[in-house]
């Protein structure tokens, strides 16, 4: 047994695993910026390519291109920016239910090519690349849905290709959205006509040896860093509660059951190869209040799977919901290991329609906050989990001080409740906002730890190599999954195979401890269409044309230059330098801390992140940060009635959920 005093040192070494200092990575937030929001990097010209890993990848979701969109038309629900006259903007109509005009799609990819090409290692693209079926006068057709998906796939290829080659220079990993086929939401057991269609549409993105797997069920794995990191593209349509063609993940006859078995085997194989994995999908596993996006049997298995494979899963990312947020899966809510208990059925309504209104989304976020308020509470005076790690790993007597001993016991009890100092009871799902302007169009660039990966083979370098080496051997495919032996007094075991947990001697995985592949932070970009459309309209007016590209008399070359001048993405926030979120990295315990702070009510003591908390060793005062609460900021609204202090973290979370679209008064009403 190791001496107790050595545990903090050993644990810290396990948690960091440095080979190349993280400081050697150039954080995206540290770059210089042009006044128009474009990235400027003195060491590298935008658009150039490189075979070296950059430690960044792009997450893009819910583009919803609409070839029927016309600027200057009505944005009312029944008109969908197709009919009448109204406020439909040249690049899209923010805050509406209209889909994306092709001008927005074109300029989004132009901006990506100019600013991100050569600065990212791969792309995850989480579905919905066709318009909604929201106009009865122009019903969708299979040909149109296929064509729109083909257009978007072509955009990715053209954006990331090198020279005249029609092959992307980095891996693009797509996943199916609920509007990418017909009828929307209804996806039958595979093989079906849509899996057969998409295997050709995505031929440049699906590895050759995964094509059969994709045709079978619309899922596949892509090794974005060969032999090191894989992205697993889930077909969440088989988990989706609104897909009436399937029935969950419990019965062996269901595609959801088969999909979970496939995922279990993939994760098992990656573990055997000492690789790490990112899971992506379209519909997120939302499970708060009245919101149940997945069938409960699928949520149960998924939560068990990600908990058992927490040593190799780096993170998970989803789209569909159009709002910027995250969710925590609690492994303590998994009850399917006891076969005598039927999986909890959801009495709440399923996700039969998208969350469109601000009010419905606010209700969901309030439910999420309420869930977080019921998580284990840290004892008074407790510092962050990051700082507590060394302290919580020891059991020395604090010189016999009874009060210190009592405090130590409370901390240990709290850590036990959350799965130890790494909060391994939980896993995190990140949900990125969309390109389609329900609010403002958005993109996300995630930065990850590339320590020790200087000599890693990149995806581009592996092209043309024999892929047989990537295929599992028959020995590796042999099923040796873990099932506890039945003991006296124990109820019978489940009828499905339970994955092995991590070895007791294994260090925490990259989702829990900062090491190679750990997500360090993300930069959230948005395009302020209110300003951009106004700028474009003014330019067109000066040139003597209108804002409707079908009616304008402006020369096409001039219009192209106006578009390029008007449109840009800018930084909304950057988690690595954010004074409100104060996130040291994107590990689970960082999100646990953030969720705890979001859930705090003004009447509760805010000891978890008190004034003494520091980030990267700096006192809060030294990094010009802010307290979590506003005491008097809103008093000017009512001088006679003192307002209850407001939680700044919760208010900021709301503001960012809606991509900065809501004004101050709307936010004040929502954050009451």
VOGU-3710 file (C-alpha; in Angstrom, 3 decimals, decimal comma):
1> xxxxxxxxxx> 0,000/0,000/0,000  1,335/3,415/-0,945  2,099/5,897/1,813  -0,794/8,288/2,219  1,378/11,364/1,873  2,490/10,255/-1,600  -1,057/9,978/-2,986  -1,497/13,656/-3,883  1,799/13,683/-5,768  1,077/10,492/-7,692
11> xxxxxxxxxx> -2,479/11,565/-8,464  -1,313/14,905/-9,763  1,198/13,200/-12,041  -1,500/10,884/-13,371  -3,810/13,823/-13,956  -1,447/15,883/-16,069  0,625/13,417/-18,137  2,705/16,199/-19,702  4,978/15,464/-22,645  4,790/18,835/-24,367
21> xxxxxxxxxx> 3,741/21,727/-22,120  0,164/22,808/-22,790  1,438/26,374/-22,747  3,186/25,575/-26,044  -0,228/25,298/-27,672  -1,469/28,615/-28,972  -5,019/29,013/-27,636  -7,488/30,275/-30,208  -8,512/33,001/-27,805  -4,929/34,279/-27,697
31> xxxxxxxxxx> -4,819/35,027/-31,406  -4,855/38,488/-32,884  -8,069/39,616/-34,489  -8,880/41,831/-37,429  -11,384/44,578/-36,703  -14,004/42,698/-38,759  -13,713/39,642/-36,529  -11,537/37,548/-38,823  -8,594/35,668/-37,373  -5,102/36,877/-38,066
41> xxxxxxxxxx> -2,134/34,610/-37,419  1,285/36,052/-38,195  2,861/32,596/-38,357  0,444/31,159/-40,876  -1,567/32,563/-43,737  -5,329/31,886/-43,446  -6,399/29,060/-45,717  -3,056/27,303/-45,751  -2,899/23,645/-44,809  -0,576/21,790/-42,498
51> xxxxxxxxxx> 0,124/18,191/-41,604  0,867/19,076/-37,999  -1,850/18,810/-35,369  -3,194/22,166/-34,227  -5,107/20,944/-31,180  -8,451/22,319/-32,446  -11,535/21,053/-34,247  -14,744/22,598/-35,556  -18,257/21,698/-34,442  -20,976/22,819/-36,864
61> xxxxxxxxxx> -24,631/21,829/-36,681  -28,152/22,439/-38,009  -27,442/24,396/-41,184  -30,976/23,895/-42,627  -30,358/25,373/-46,107  -33,469/26,586/-47,913  -33,304/27,262/-51,646  -36,813/28,792/-51,540  -35,829/31,548/-49,092  -36,159/35,071/-50,507
71> xxxxxxxxxx> -34,974/38,247/-48,838  -37,704/40,833/-48,321  -40,425/38,226/-47,818  -42,534/37,687/-44,707  -40,968/35,935/-41,733  -44,348/35,009/-40,282  -44,686/31,314/-39,439  -46,979/30,433/-42,352  -44,855/32,344/-44,867  -41,468/30,886/-43,853
81> xxxxxxxxxx> -39,622/33,695/-45,703  -41,048/32,276/-48,941  -44,134/34,473/-49,462  -45,549/37,944/-49,010  -43,501/40,970/-48,040  -41,703/41,541/-44,798  -38,465/41,625/-42,889  -36,613/38,564/-44,230  -32,957/39,556/-44,294  -30,404/38,978/-47,022
91> xxxxxxxxxx> -28,354/36,524/-44,921  -31,275/35,132/-42,899  -33,823/36,277/-40,383  -32,644/36,096/-36,805  -35,158/35,123/-34,142  -37,527/33,549/-36,653  -38,586/30,074/-37,734  -37,244/30,649/-41,239  -34,444/28,416/-42,467  -31,068/29,486/-43,844
101> xxxxxxxxxx> -30,818/31,216/-47,212  -28,068/29,934/-49,476  -26,331/33,296/-49,026  -25,813/32,436/-45,340  -24,544/28,954/-46,233  -22,153/30,316/-48,862  -20,700/33,003/-46,620  -20,417/30,672/-43,626  -18,216/28,310/-45,617  -16,293/31,228/-47,109
111> xxxxxxxxxx> -15,514/32,447/-43,593  -14,523/28,942/-42,460  -12,167/28,545/-45,411  -10,589/31,950/-44,862  -10,223/31,721/-41,095  -10,217/28,098/-39,966  -8,757/26,043/-42,799  -5,281/24,991/-41,780  -6,020/25,829/-38,144  -8,179/22,806/-37,243
121> xxxxxxxxxx> -7,558/19,052/-37,283  -11,042/17,744/-38,091  -14,726/18,687/-38,283  -17,739/17,206/-36,524  -20,970/17,996/-38,347  -24,016/16,970/-36,348  -26,849/16,884/-38,833  -29,895/18,665/-40,230  -28,597/19,775/-43,603  -31,978/20,137/-45,294
131> xxxxxxxxxx> -34,812/22,605/-44,728  -37,704/21,975/-42,374  -41,000/20,787/-43,798  -42,697/23,987/-42,614  -44,421/25,292/-45,743  -47,537/23,465/-46,897  -47,416/25,360/-50,179  -43,967/23,944/-50,963  -43,852/20,462/-49,439  -40,454/18,825/-49,297
141> xxxxxxxxxx> -39,579/16,080/-51,744  -37,048/13,258/-51,429  -35,142/14,705/-54,357  -34,893/18,117/-52,668  -33,787/16,672/-49,319  -31,106/14,617/-51,047  -29,966/17,568/-53,141  -29,623/19,895/-50,149  -27,558/17,300/-48,311  -25,431/16,859/-51,427
151> xxxxxxxxxx> -24,873/20,632/-51,597  -23,685/20,803/-47,988  -21,414/17,771/-48,403  -19,935/19,471/-51,465  -19,359/22,659/-49,451  -17,282/20,754/-46,917  -15,227/19,099/-49,647  -14,638/22,358/-51,544  -13,768/24,222/-48,352  -11,191/21,754/-47,076
161> xxxxxxxxxx> -9,774/20,288/-50,283  -6,140/20,834/-51,253  -5,624/22,207/-54,733  -7,489/20,397/-57,478  -8,073/17,272/-55,388  -11,705/16,543/-54,671  -10,830/14,975/-51,319  -10,855/16,936/-48,050  -7,459/17,412/-46,423  -8,862/16,742/-42,935
171> xxxxxxxxxx> -11,523/14,282/-41,737  -15,127/15,473/-41,818  -17,409/13,377/-39,599  -21,155/13,819/-40,254  -24,182/12,371/-38,492  -27,827/12,082/-39,495  -30,311/14,713/-38,336  -34,041/14,268/-37,978  -34,712/16,497/-41,015  -32,194/14,813/-43,319
181> xxxxxxxxxx> -34,713/12,272/-44,641  -38,437/11,883/-45,299  -40,719/11,936/-43,539  -38,791/13,854/-40,891  -38,254/12,041/-37,559  -39,274/8,656/-39,024  -36,232/6,485/-39,659  -36,813/2,763/-40,125  -34,572/-0,185/-39,376  -31,663/-0,445/-41,786
191> xxxxxxxxxx> -30,598/-1,136/-44,386  -33,093/1,315/-45,868  -33,190/3,681/-48,810  -31,705/6,526/-46,754  -28,693/4,628/-45,427  -28,039/3,490/-49,003  -28,385/7,069/-50,265  -26,178/8,692/-47,621  -23,400/6,135/-47,936  -22,885/7,587/-51,419
201> xxxxxxxxxx> -23,509/11,227/-50,466  -20,902/10,900/-47,701  -18,472/8,690/-49,616  -15,609/11,117/-48,883  -16,328/11,068/-45,154  -17,098/7,426/-44,301  -14,019/5,143/-44,263  -14,252/2,405/-46,862  -14,197/-0,377/-44,270  -17,090/1,313/-42,389
211> xxxxxxxxxx> -19,445/1,592/-45,374  -21,152/-1,737/-44,692  -21,712/-0,742/-41,058  -23,233/2,549/-42,156  -25,634/0,912/-44,608  -26,766/-1,428/-41,835  -27,796/1,348/-39,480  -26,449/4,811/-40,321  -23,568/4,679/-37,813  -19,809/4,575/-38,306
221> xxxxxxxxxx> -16,410/5,308/-36,763  -13,715/7,577/-38,181  -10,155/7,610/-36,867  -9,491/11,342/-37,015  -5,989/10,781/-35,606  -5,079/7,275/-36,793  -4,485/4,773/-33,989  -4,962/7,559/-31,420  -8,413/9,192/-31,554  -11,698/8,094/-33,149
231> xxxxxxxxxx> -14,963/9,958/-33,607  -17,990/7,681/-33,327  -20,963/8,952/-35,323  -24,160/7,798/-33,619  -27,486/7,496/-35,392  -29,612/9,051/-32,654  -32,726/8,523/-34,767  -32,933/5,056/-33,207  -32,882/6,610/-29,732  -35,163/9,539/-30,604
241> xxxxxxxxxx> -38,465/9,463/-28,727  -40,243/11,045/-31,712  -39,299/8,256/-34,119  -42,471/6,181/-34,148  -40,907/3,614/-36,487  -38,789/2,138/-33,684  -39,316/1,243/-30,037  -36,304/1,994/-27,871  -33,239/-0,057/-27,005  -34,637/-2,847/-24,836
251> xxxxxxxxxx> -35,798/-5,509/-27,318  -33,221/-7,367/-29,401  -35,457/-6,943/-32,441  -35,090/-3,157/-32,313  -32,375/-1,185/-34,164  -31,752/0,813/-30,989  -30,683/-2,373/-29,204  -28,411/-3,286/-32,131  -26,958/0,222/-32,176  -26,102/0,087/-28,464
261> xxxxxxxxxx> -24,469/-3,308/-28,969  -22,454/-1,907/-31,865  -21,384/1,075/-29,743  -20,357/-1,214/-26,881  -18,178/-3,293/-29,214  -16,614/-0,193/-30,792  -15,670/1,226/-27,408  -14,334/-2,144/-26,298  -12,139/-2,388/-29,385  -10,840/1,152/-28,954
271> xxxxxxxxxx> -9,959/0,371/-25,348  -8,066/-2,731/-26,474  -6,078/-0,559/-28,904  -5,374/2,060/-26,235  -7,279/4,679/-28,244  -9,633/7,467/-27,166  -13,080/8,316/-28,520  -15,402/11,262/-29,112  -19,130/10,496/-29,445  -21,270/12,706/-31,675
281> xxxxxxxxxx> -24,933/12,670/-32,584  -27,774/14,939/-33,618  -30,414/14,620/-30,906  -28,898/15,176/-27,469  -29,829/12,883/-24,539  -31,944/15,565/-22,834  -33,739/14,339/-19,724  -34,958/17,231/-17,582  -38,435/18,131/-16,425  -40,901/17,708/-19,280
291> xxxxxxxxxx> -38,133/17,258/-21,853  -37,359/13,669/-22,832  -35,560/13,539/-26,162  -34,549/9,867/-25,999  -36,482/6,743/-25,200  -35,713/5,952/-21,562  -34,302/2,497/-22,353  -31,773/4,112/-24,714  -30,844/6,815/-22,189  -30,274/4,162/-19,536
301> xxxxxxxxxx> -27,905/2,113/-21,686  -26,102/5,163/-23,028  -25,478/6,546/-19,546  -24,217/3,146/-18,395  -21,988/2,801/-21,476  -20,329/6,223/-21,103  -19,801/5,571/-17,394  -18,201/2,164/-17,943  -16,008/3,527/-20,749  -15,121/6,771/-18,994
311> xxxxxxxxxx> -11,438/5,874/-19,306  -11,493/6,326/-23,088  -14,370/8,719/-23,926  -12,965/12,218/-24,325  -16,291/14,003/-24,717  -19,650/14,038/-26,481  -21,234/16,679/-28,735  -24,742/17,153/-30,120  -26,959/19,634/-31,977  -30,712/19,719/-32,740
321> xxxxxxxxxx> -31,809/21,928/-29,844  -30,418/25,197/-31,290  -29,508/26,568/-27,862  -26,050/26,698/-26,333  -25,882/24,595/-23,169  -24,648/21,390/-21,623  -26,196/18,525/-19,686  -24,884/16,103/-17,088  -25,683/12,387/-17,188  -25,886/10,933/-13,674
331> xxxxxxxxxx> -24,815/7,283/-13,513  -26,686/6,963/-10,195  -29,919/7,176/-12,196  -29,089/3,996/-14,116  -31,410/1,260/-12,827  -31,303/-1,307/-15,648  -28,631/-3,469/-14,010  -31,403/-5,007/-11,961  -33,563/-6,951/-14,410  -36,386/-7,177/-11,887
341> xxxxxxxxxx> -36,921/-3,455/-12,328  -38,342/-2,276/-15,610  -36,653/0,821/-16,985  -38,289/4,005/-15,795  -40,902/5,063/-18,279  -41,277/8,675/-19,143  -44,616/10,210/-18,295  -43,468/13,478/-19,797  -44,211/14,371/-23,365  -41,629/13,369/-25,937
351> xxxxxxxxxx> -39,793/15,673/-28,308  -42,542/15,613/-30,903  -41,822/19,130/-32,093  -38,786/21,381/-31,944  -38,375/23,833/-29,095  -39,107/27,002/-31,029  -40,216/29,671/-28,578  -37,969/31,417/-26,107  -40,506/30,565/-23,406  -40,469/26,811/-24,057
361> xxxxxxxxxx> -36,697/26,773/-24,118  -36,569/28,837/-20,952  -38,816/26,266/-19,288  -36,424/23,512/-20,310  -33,407/25,454/-19,013  -35,198/26,119/-15,726  -35,806/22,377/-15,385  -32,126/21,785/-16,090  -31,174/24,279/-13,395  -33,546/22,626/-10,956
371> xxxxxxxxxx> -31,892/19,267/-11,636  -28,494/20,799/-10,928  -29,745/22,279/-7,657  -30,409/18,724/-6,449  -26,856/17,546/-7,058  -24,706/16,883/-3,980  -23,797/20,174/-2,333  -20,213/20,914/-1,339  -19,647/21,622/2,366  -19,243/25,276/3,426
381> xxxxxxxxxx> -15,844/26,746/2,757  -14,946/24,164/0,133  -12,677/25,302/-2,682  -12,951/24,180/-6,317  -12,668/20,497/-7,146  -9,464/21,249/-9,044  -7,869/22,769/-5,949  -9,427/20,279/-3,567  -7,940/17,289/-5,386  -4,680/17,193/-3,476
391> xxxxxxxxxx> -6,424/18,120/-0,226  -9,225/15,578/-0,666  -6,854/12,729/-1,459  -5,141/12,855/1,928  -6,284/11,635/5,306  -3,704/13,152/7,577  -4,902/14,567/10,869  -4,376/18,278/10,351  -2,294/18,248/13,550  -5,163/16,752/15,512
401> xxxxxxxxxx> -7,427/19,797/15,145  -10,997/18,434/15,726  -12,571/21,157/13,579  -10,179/20,465/10,735  -10,848/16,729/11,059  -14,603/17,324/10,853  -14,127/19,510/7,774  -11,974/16,809/6,189  -14,648/14,167/6,813  -17,324/16,342/5,218
411> xxxxxxxxxx> -15,164/16,893/2,165  -14,458/13,179/1,820  -18,168/12,423/2,160  -18,988/14,947/-0,561  -16,320/13,571/-2,889  -17,648/10,052/-2,383  -21,111/11,251/-3,422  -19,890/12,682/-6,725  -17,639/9,761/-7,613  -14,366/10,982/-6,151
421> xxxxxxxxxx> -12,279/14,096/-6,802  -12,775/13,672/-10,555  -16,610/13,639/-10,282  -16,725/10,284/-12,095  -20,343/9,755/-11,156  -21,197/12,129/-14,021  -20,572/12,541/-17,723  -21,154/15,659/-19,832  -22,881/16,275/-23,171  -22,171/19,565/-24,957
431> xxxxxxxxxx> -24,938/20,979/-27,153  -23,858/23,562/-29,703  -26,198/26,225/-31,101  -27,037/26,170/-34,779  -26,126/27,864/-38,030  -29,813/28,292/-38,854  -30,716/31,663/-37,292  -33,320/30,745/-34,721  -31,220/33,292/-32,857  -27,815/34,161/-34,388
441> xxxxxxxxxx> -25,847/31,738/-36,610  -23,136/29,998/-34,599  -19,957/27,945/-34,913  -17,789/26,379/-32,210  -14,061/25,633/-32,231  -12,949/23,279/-29,459  -9,338/23,185/-28,300  -7,877/19,915/-27,050  -4,612/18,845/-25,426  -2,011/17,638/-27,940
451> xxxxxxxxxx> 0,735/16,983/-25,401  2,925/14,116/-26,607  1,322/14,008/-30,088  4,012/15,840/-32,031  4,889/12,680/-33,981  1,345/11,395/-34,412  0,348/10,323/-37,920  -2,326/12,664/-39,252  -5,396/11,649/-41,206  -4,028/13,147/-44,426
461> xxxxxxxxxx> -0,793/11,207/-44,073  -2,721/7,954/-43,641  -4,711/8,356/-46,880  -3,937/5,589/-49,320  -2,497/3,327/-46,659  -3,818/-0,186/-46,182  -6,878/0,073/-43,957  -6,814/-3,610/-43,059  -4,627/-2,779/-40,071  -7,495/-0,717/-38,681
471> xxxxxxxxxx> -9,887/-3,644/-38,804  -10,293/-5,652/-35,602  -8,900/-9,150/-35,480  -11,135/-12,111/-34,731  -9,531/-12,314/-31,286  -10,369/-8,697/-30,600  -13,959/-9,274/-31,696  -14,341/-12,092/-29,200  -16,849/-11,025/-26,606  -15,414/-10,944/-23,118
481> xxxxxxxxxx> -17,728/-8,326/-21,682  -18,253/-8,237/-17,972  -21,278/-9,624/-16,165  -21,258/-10,058/-12,389  -21,828/-13,573/-11,160  -25,102/-14,053/-9,422  -24,686/-14,206/-5,675  -27,054/-15,252/-2,965  -29,430/-12,500/-2,025  -28,859/-10,650/-5,302
491> xxxxxxxxxx> -31,530/-10,191/-7,905  -31,056/-11,654/-11,358  -28,738/-9,934/-13,776  -29,805/-7,988/-16,894  -30,458/-9,778/-20,169  -27,891/-7,670/-22,046  -24,104/-7,635/-21,856  -22,665/-5,086/-19,462  -19,384/-3,426/-20,479  -16,371/-3,818/-18,272
501> xxxxxxxxxx> -15,589/-0,781/-16,126  -12,113/0,763/-16,252  -9,380/-1,159/-14,488  -9,084/-0,133/-10,847  -5,460/0,727/-11,542  -6,286/2,863/-14,593  -5,860/6,638/-14,231  -8,894/8,888/-14,809  -9,794/9,338/-18,467  -9,287/12,516/-20,521
511> xxxxxxxxxx> -12,813/13,709/-19,760  -11,891/13,864/-16,079  -8,171/14,627/-15,856  -6,154/16,971/-18,059  -3,998/14,802/-20,343  -3,605/14,175/-24,086  -6,958/14,702/-25,901  -8,630/16,451/-22,936  -10,869/19,284/-24,130  -9,307/22,472/-22,795
521> xxxxxxxxxx> -11,843/25,070/-23,885  -13,901/26,311/-26,795  -14,394/29,565/-28,665  -18,000/30,302/-29,546  -18,540/32,366/-32,698  -21,689/34,081/-33,883  -22,774/36,197/-36,833  -24,769/39,231/-35,709  -27,327/39,238/-38,512  -28,964/42,397/-37,209
531> xxxxxxxxxx> -25,800/44,366/-37,995  -24,780/42,294/-41,008  -28,127/42,541/-42,827  -28,276/46,288/-42,153  -24,774/46,700/-43,560  -25,684/44,654/-46,642  -28,923/46,598/-47,198  -27,071/49,909/-46,989  -24,438/48,701/-49,465  -27,067/47,509/-51,918
541> xxxxxxxxxx> -29,062/50,730/-51,561  -25,999/52,841/-52,275  -25,360/50,682/-55,344  -28,921/51,241/-56,539  -30,322/47,803/-55,910  -32,562/46,066/-53,402  -31,792/43,522/-50,708  -33,582/40,805/-52,668  -31,001/38,989/-54,798  -33,715/37,906/-57,227
551> xxxxxxxxxx> -34,802/41,512/-57,878  -31,534/43,415/-57,661  -30,002/45,238/-60,603  -26,620/45,266/-58,932  -23,809/43,639/-60,878  -23,147/40,108/-59,558  -19,452/40,798/-59,067  -20,271/43,877/-56,995  -22,838/41,940/-55,009  -20,213/39,293/-54,217
561> xxxxxxxxxx> -17,851/41,943/-52,880  -20,644/43,489/-50,795  -21,417/40,086/-49,307  -17,798/39,398/-48,401  -17,477/42,853/-46,863  -20,678/42,595/-44,836  -20,554/39,058/-43,474  -18,350/37,751/-40,697  -18,409/35,669/-37,535  -17,119/37,207/-34,332
571> xxxxxxxxxx> -16,251/35,802/-30,921  -19,161/35,608/-28,511  -17,097/34,140/-25,670  -14,061/31,979/-25,037  -14,225/29,571/-22,073  -10,488/29,694/-21,421  -10,539/33,426/-20,670  -14,089/33,933/-19,480  -14,555/35,936/-16,255  -18,032/34,551/-15,572
581> xxxxxxxxxx> -17,698/30,826/-16,248  -14,118/30,688/-14,867  -13,520/27,284/-16,460  -9,986/25,980/-16,161  -10,732/23,275/-18,751  -13,691/21,260/-20,065  -13,333/18,298/-17,729  -16,418/16,904/-16,036  -15,529/18,463/-12,702  -15,276/21,885/-14,378
591> xxxxxxxxxx> -18,827/21,470/-15,659  -19,962/20,140/-12,280  -18,617/23,304/-10,655  -20,241/25,493/-13,297  -23,598/23,713/-12,929  -23,389/24,153/-9,161  -22,773/27,880/-9,538  -25,588/28,242/-12,099  -27,997/26,494/-9,724  -27,100/28,605/-6,676
601> xxxxxxxxxx> -29,855/30,836/-5,361  -28,985/34,239/-3,866  -30,182/33,119/-0,439  -27,662/30,276/-0,394  -24,086/30,644/0,727  -21,755/30,719/-2,248  -18,787/28,985/-0,671  -18,028/26,629/-3,525  -16,357/29,397/-5,512  -15,711/32,029/-2,932
611> xxxxxxxxxx> -13,706/35,215/-3,331  -10,536/33,311/-2,480  -10,914/30,964/-5,449  -8,153/31,321/-7,989  -7,650/30,347/-11,600  -4,278/29,103/-12,762  -2,819/30,181/-9,449  -3,942/33,808/-9,715  -6,209/35,438/-7,112  -9,499/36,536/-8,629
621> xxxxxxxxxx> -8,686/40,177/-8,008  -5,585/39,796/-10,175  -7,500/38,560/-13,210  -10,186/41,240/-13,051  -12,987/38,762/-12,505  -16,426/39,362/-11,031  -18,499/38,027/-8,172  -21,269/35,553/-8,955  -24,056/37,897/-7,869  -25,399/41,346/-8,743
631> xxxxxxxxxx> -26,538/43,093/-5,580  -27,537/46,554/-6,775  -27,153/46,447/-10,547  -30,891/46,413/-11,134  -31,966/48,718/-8,339  -32,262/51,627/-10,763  -35,372/49,955/-12,195  -37,214/50,431/-8,922  -35,613/52,736/-6,386  -38,234/52,074/-3,706
641> xxxxxxxxxx> -38,121/48,291/-3,888  -34,784/46,585/-3,397  -34,319/43,765/-5,862  -33,169/40,315/-4,821  -29,541/39,822/-5,867  -29,292/37,956/-9,167  -27,031/35,102/-10,019  -24,739/36,455/-12,757  -23,661/32,966/-13,792  -27,264/31,848/-14,381
651> xxxxxxxxxx> -28,055/35,053/-16,245  -24,956/34,676/-18,428  -25,844/31,026/-19,079  -29,281/32,176/-20,301  -27,821/34,937/-22,429  -25,428/32,520/-24,103  -28,082/29,839/-24,508  -29,836/32,244/-26,886  -26,544/33,258/-28,545  -26,722/36,846/-27,313
661> xxxxxxxxxx> -29,922/37,463/-29,279  -32,144/38,520/-26,365  -31,984/42,104/-25,132  -31,450/43,098/-21,510  -35,131/43,423/-20,657  -35,931/39,959/-22,032  -33,045/38,470/-20,079  -34,171/40,236/-16,918  -37,630/38,678/-17,291  -36,224/35,201/-17,957
671> xx> -33,706/35,258/-15,119  -36,220/36,258/-12,435
//
